[in-house]
């Protein structure tokens, strides 16, 4: 998602990010368990991607390596402190963004504490980290509780958007985890914005290993509903050796606008400049 935000800054005039709060690992998971706040890590990364104060953004990303704070990032601790000061997680995220001078807005999908689970071949897996690491094929993911209240500003920005970009990122544990919040998925289905799915360039070991582009799309459509995507952007030619395969027959069946482009930078990550050119060309 950070790559998409960096791309959006090159062509969009008003940017909003809606971010999952299902992470239960590392610093984020510790803060959730110890302080009872939603995990701030994914939100921190998005704030830094939009930051105009690059020096402070670098500080937000600093991670302690010794003592009781080992593993914690400065930004996570700042958001936790601001939550205590403001008395509200959403307000804390806004304030953290103001300190960074963010070029846009970042919203949690929900401010409720949620846990991600998955039905996999052979059973059930609980927790975002466990789902991401499972070696069994993921059949479906879900939230516990199943219907947390969507953050109102997140819903509003989706409804008012000209263009909605979903991905890239961890398919089940990041993208779908955010859209599983009922108010968010409903807004995505009902918006008049152009809805674009940016497929991952590479398969993610365990989570999406062996999945083609149409498999990625199928997973998203199965969880959000049949009317949630208008176009898909795919890396062409596929990365080697672990690139996501472009399966023509499956894509033809889905009847979506498929945009093929070389949007990778060396190493296989999305190149923000190339991605911006493609997204800008798709309009609204």
Beta strands, then each sheet from edge to edge (+ up, - down):
strand 1: 16-19
strand 2: 105-108
strand 3: 115-120
strand 4: 123-126
strand 5: 138-144
strand 6: 163-166
strand 7: 194-198
strand 8: 231-235
strand 9: 257-261
sheet 1: 1+ 2+
sheet 2: 4+ 3- 5+
sheet 3: 6+ 7+ 8+ 9+
end
